[in-house]
């Protein structure tokens, strides 16, 4: 059984960045890589997500007013939109979620853990909660 190392980070939003990660991990034995892409173009969903993020006590916005948090989050969205490149590499494992589960696209999901992650992502919904993902290794 191989180890599983997911990269769940918005900074992997370009082809070049994903290539660097793939190159780096190609030298590590027994690792699997899956990219998770969440794309949203629905204005109502974006507004709901911004409102949730700004009012949920997120540590990113500690000490900010709700209005400051909303402005900052909108600025972050605009920055990512300016450089964003959707996952289009046909030879990598990925799961793409459109509008928080309206449509889920999967590519090269070929292990049990990858399929469980994909199943979880197909059942997303907006509500405040903590999500914990962990990997347990046994010697």
N, C-alpha and C positions, 0 to 999 in steps of 0.2 A: 504494500500500500504506500502511496506517495504522500508527502506532505502537501498541504494546500496553502497557497499564499495569495489572498486576494488583495488587490489594490483598489480601495474604495475612496477615491480622492479626486476632487474636481480639477486638480492640477494636471491630470492626465488627459486633458481635453484637446490635444493635438496629435496628429500622426507622428511627428518627430518625438514627442514625449513618450508615446506608447512604444515606439521603436527602441528608444533607450532602455526602457523597462524590459522589453522582450529580450534585447541583447544581453543585458545584465543577468537576467534570470536563466538564460540558455546555458550558462555555465554552472548552474546549481543543480545537482542531481536530486531527483525525487520531488520536484516541485511542480505544481500545476498553477497556471495563471488564468484568471478570468477577469475580464473588464466588465464593469457595470456602468451602463450609461442611462442616465435619467434625463429625458428631454421633455420640455413642457412648452407648448405654444398656445395654450388655452388661457385667455386673459382672466377668466373667473378663477381658475385653478391657481394661477400665479398670484392673484390678489389674496386668495385664501391662504396660500403658503406664506406669503409675506406677513400677513396679519398674525398667523400662528407663530412664526419665527420671532416676530417683534414683541409678542406678548407672552411667550412661554417661559421666560426666565432663562433663555439661552445665554450661556457664559460669554459668547461673542458680544453680547449687547449689555453686559452688566454696567450699570452706572449711566446708561443712556436713557433718554426719554423714548417713548414709543415712536414719536415722530422722527427722532434721530436714527433709531433702529431701522425704521421703514426706509428712510433715505439711504442709509448705508447699504441695506440689502439690495435695493434697486440699483445702486451704483455697482455692487458686485455682479449682479446679473448682467448689466451692460458691459462690464469688462470681459466677462466670459463670452458673451455673444460676439464681441469683436474679434476673438481669436478661435472660437470653437470650430472644431472639425469632427463631424460625426464619425463613429467607428464604421469603417468600410473595408477593413482588411479581411479578406475572405478566409484566411488561414488561422485566425485567432478565436479563442473562446470568448464569447461575450453575451450579455443579456442587456437588451435595450428596452427601457420602459418609457412609453409615451404617455404624457398627461396622467401621471400617477396611476398607471395600470389600465388605461383605456385600451392600449395595445402593448403587447410584449413580444419582442422579437429575440430569438435565441439562435446562436450559431456555435457549432462544435461543442455542445454540452455533452460530454461523454464520460462523466464520472458520477458516482452517487452524490457526493457533496455538491457538485455543480448543479445537479438536477434539484436538490433540496433548496439551494439558494434561489434558483429560478422559480420554483414553486412558491417560495416565500414572497418573492418580488411580484408574482402574479396576483397576490392577495393584499397589496398595499392599499392604504386609505389614509386620508389626512385626519389625524387627531393627535393631541399631545400624548406622548408616551416615550419611554426610554426603550431603545433597541440595543440588545447586547448580542454580539456575535463572538464566538470563541472557538478555538480549535484545541482539542485535547489530544495529547500524544501519550501513548503508553510505551514504556521501555520494552 
